[in-house]
Amino acid sequence: MPTGKRPGKKKKGGGKKKKKLVLSTMAADFPLTSEEKATIKSTYDIFATTSGRLDGEKIATVLRLIGGAPTEEELAGISLHFPHDSYLSFDDFVELVENHRKSHGFMAEELREAFAVFDIDGDGEIDATELVDILTQVGDPLSQSEAEQLVRESDLDGDGKINYVEFVAMTVRP
């Protein structure tokens, strides 16, 4: 019975379609909010190449920085589809995050809530004074100089404050 396929003929560009299919499977069930996409974009941009694409070897790092916790098995699966010498566009990375979120769970909401506790004035950044205030309230006092040192160690963009992306990086680093 004919199958409609021609023996010996391969479709051109099939690899890209396969990656797209892998990425989009199930992602529609767990779309990211615009706020989550903005946070992911900020982190993605820190690690993206000058051409605006994410190097395959940095996928795990960025996933962890935005609150994901990929297992070694998941990372191996990601590596099969996106080897270290490949690159991911931002849209493809968003789909990967949505799939990871569905299959693994995501602690982003908990991290956002924790960040809000430290961000006393609600300006989207944590300064040393806010760190001192909150940690003192919870019984783990920190001196102003210790808080300033912590901010310096966590401040990736050099603005003297900890934004959400930096907070996540500080929280999930070993």
Secondary structure, 3 states (H helix, E strand, C coil): CCCCCCCCCCCCCHHHHHHHHHHHCCHHHCCCCHHHHHHHHHHHHHHCCCCCCEEHHHHHHHHHHCCCCCCHHHHHHHHHHCCCCCEECHHHHHHHHHHHHHHHCCCHHHHHHHHHHHCCCCCCEECHHHHHHHHHHCCCCCCHHHHHHHHHHHCCCCCCCEEHHHHHHHHHCC
